[in-house]
Amino acid sequence: MPKQVDHRERRETIARALWRVVERRGATHLTMREVAQEAGISLGQLQHYFGSRAQMLSFAMDFAGEQSARRLGLAMGALGGRPHPRDVLRAMLVEQLPLHADARATSRMSAAYVLEALHDEEVHARARGGLLQGRATVEQLVRQAVADGQLAPDRDPEVETDLLLALTGFATLLELDVVGPDAVLTAVDRHLDRLFAAPGDVGGDVAGR
């Protein structure tokens, strides 16, 4: 009997090969031939699964997103049944930062995907849709925290969402060794402490941690 090919597994093998190529050489000169060689398959086999570089990048990004969601799910499970929104937001933000090998792969794939999106309308639409969905999730958490009295009622959910998402910009500073992981986590925690502080705590113990 000929060996059955698990097409999903083959696609994931290609995606991981693409991650490794991006890790070593960046995305600027990424080619399908180079990814095929890294994956140990022929260019023709790779083209059987992906008809273009953009399709290959899109799948690799989707797969990275699935892995990120899995890690976030584990982190959320560790928080217990009804976690405080501050802890949920922290878990979400930390997952977006290149603080370990898998997260670095996801971060670098994201950077490559953004570069591709700037020159490909289809990739642009997919990337934008994913970011809008992620932003909506964060804003929903912020709005619910306001509604539940865990955030001050005068907080603007849209502005606070944008400020939270701005913290993911630490990814570039981490990658280029401008700041270290401890400094980034301190900044994330300080921002969340201030966001969720009671009015009388601002400038006091919370801000001074």
C-alpha positions in Angstrom: 0.0 0.0 0.0 1.4 3.5 -0.9 1.9 5.7 2.1 -0.9 8.1 2.7 0.2 11.7 2.8 -1.3 13.8 5.6 -1.8 17.0 3.7 -2.3 19.1 6.8 0.9 17.8 8.3 2.7 18.5 5.1 1.4 22.1 5.0 2.5 22.5 8.6 6.0 21.1 7.8 6.3 23.8 5.0 5.1 26.5 7.4 7.7 25.6 10.0 10.4 25.5 7.3 9.3 29.0 6.2 9.6 30.1 9.9 13.2 28.8 10.0 14.2 30.5 6.8 12.7 33.8 8.1 14.5 33.3 11.4 17.9 32.8 9.6 17.7 35.2 6.7 14.6 37.4 7.1 11.7 37.7 4.7 13.0 40.2 2.1 14.6 37.5 -0.1 12.3 34.6 0.9 11.6 32.3 -2.1 9.5 29.2 -2.5 12.6 27.3 -3.7 14.4 28.1 -0.5 11.5 27.0 1.6 11.1 23.8 -0.4 14.8 23.0 0.2 14.4 23.7 3.9 11.3 21.5 4.1 13.1 18.6 2.3 10.7 18.5 -0.6 10.9 19.5 -4.3 9.7 22.9 -5.5 7.0 21.1 -7.5 5.7 19.4 -4.3 5.6 22.8 -2.5 3.7 24.3 -5.5 1.1 21.5 -5.2 0.1 23.0 -1.8 0.8 26.7 -2.5 0.4 28.4 -5.8 2.2 31.5 -4.8 4.5 33.0 -2.2 1.6 35.0 -0.8 -0.5 31.9 -0.3 2.4 30.2 1.5 3.0 33.2 3.7 -0.7 33.4 4.5 -0.9 29.8 5.6 2.3 30.1 7.7 0.8 33.2 9.4 -2.5 31.4 10.0 -0.6 28.4 11.5 1.5 30.8 13.7 -1.8 32.3 14.9 -3.2 28.9 15.8 0.0 28.1 17.8 -0.3 31.5 19.5 -3.9 30.9 20.4 -3.0 27.5 21.8 -0.4 29.0 24.1 -2.7 31.8 25.1 -5.4 29.2 25.9 -2.9 27.4 28.2 -2.0 30.7 29.9 -5.7 31.5 30.4 -6.4 28.1 31.9 -3.7 28.7 34.4 -5.5 31.9 35.6 -8.5 29.9 36.8 -12.2 30.0 36.1 -13.0 33.8 36.4 -9.7 35.7 35.9 -9.5 39.4 36.4 -9.5 41.3 33.1 -6.1 42.8 34.1 -4.6 39.3 34.1 -6.4 38.4 30.8 -5.0 41.5 29.1 -1.5 40.8 30.4 -1.6 37.3 29.1 -2.8 38.5 25.7 -0.1 41.2 25.5 2.8 39.0 26.7 1.8 36.4 24.0 2.4 39.1 21.3 6.0 39.7 22.5 9.1 37.7 21.4 10.0 36.4 24.8 10.6 32.8 23.9 11.5 30.8 20.7 7.9 30.1 19.5 6.8 33.6 20.2 9.8 34.9 18.3 8.9 32.8 15.3 5.4 34.2 15.4 6.6 37.8 15.8 9.0 37.5 12.9 6.3 35.9 10.8 4.0 38.8 11.6 6.7 41.3 10.5 7.2 39.4 7.2 3.5 39.3 6.7 3.1 43.0 7.2 5.8 43.7 4.6 4.0 41.4 2.2 0.7 43.0 2.9 2.0 46.4 1.9 2.4 45.2 -1.7 -0.4 42.5 -2.0 -4.0 43.6 -1.8 -5.2 40.1 -0.9 -2.7 39.7 1.9 -3.4 43.2 3.0 -7.1 42.4 3.4 -6.4 39.2 5.4 -3.8 40.9 7.6 -6.1 43.9 8.3 -9.0 41.6 9.1 -7.0 39.7 11.6 -5.8 42.8 13.3 -9.3 44.3 13.4 -10.6 41.1 15.0 -7.8 41.1 17.6 -8.4 44.8 18.4 -12.2 44.2 18.8 -11.4 41.4 21.3 -9.3 43.8 23.4 -11.8 46.6 23.2 -14.6 44.2 24.3 -12.6 43.3 27.4 -12.0 46.9 28.2 -15.7 47.8 27.7 -16.7 44.9 29.9 -14.3 45.9 32.6 -15.8 49.4 32.6 -19.3 48.0 32.8 -18.3 45.7 35.7 -16.8 48.6 37.6 -13.3 47.2 37.3 -12.2 50.3 35.3 -13.2 53.9 36.0 -16.3 54.9 34.1 -14.6 57.9 32.5 -12.1 55.6 30.7 -12.5 55.8 26.9 -12.5 52.1 25.7 -11.3 53.0 22.2 -8.3 55.1 23.5 -7.4 52.5 26.2 -7.5 49.8 23.6 -5.1 51.7 21.4 -2.8 52.3 24.3 -2.8 48.6 25.2 -2.1 47.5 21.6 0.7 50.1 21.4 2.5 48.0 24.0 3.0 45.2 21.4 5.4 47.7 19.7 7.9 46.5 22.3 8.4 43.5 20.0 10.7 45.5 17.7 12.7 46.9 20.6 13.2 43.4 22.0 14.2 42.0 18.6 16.8 44.8 18.2 18.1 44.5 21.8 17.1 48.1 22.6 15.4 46.9 25.8 15.4 43.6 27.7 12.5 41.3 28.7 12.5 42.4 32.3 12.2 46.0 31.3 9.4 45.3 28.9 7.4 43.2 31.4 7.9 45.9 34.0 6.5 48.5 31.6 3.5 46.3 30.7 2.7 45.7 34.4 3.1 49.3 35.3 0.7 50.3 32.5 -1.9 47.7 33.6 -1.5 48.7 37.3 -2.2 52.3 36.4 -5.1 51.4 34.1 -6.9 49.4 36.8 -5.9 51.5 39.8 -8.6 53.0 41.9 -8.7 56.9 41.5 -7.0 57.4 44.9 -4.2 54.9 44.0 -2.9 56.9 41.0 0.5 58.3 41.9 0.6 56.2 45.0 1.6 52.6 45.8 0.5 51.2 42.4 2.4 53.7 40.3 5.4 53.2 42.6 5.7 49.5 42.1 
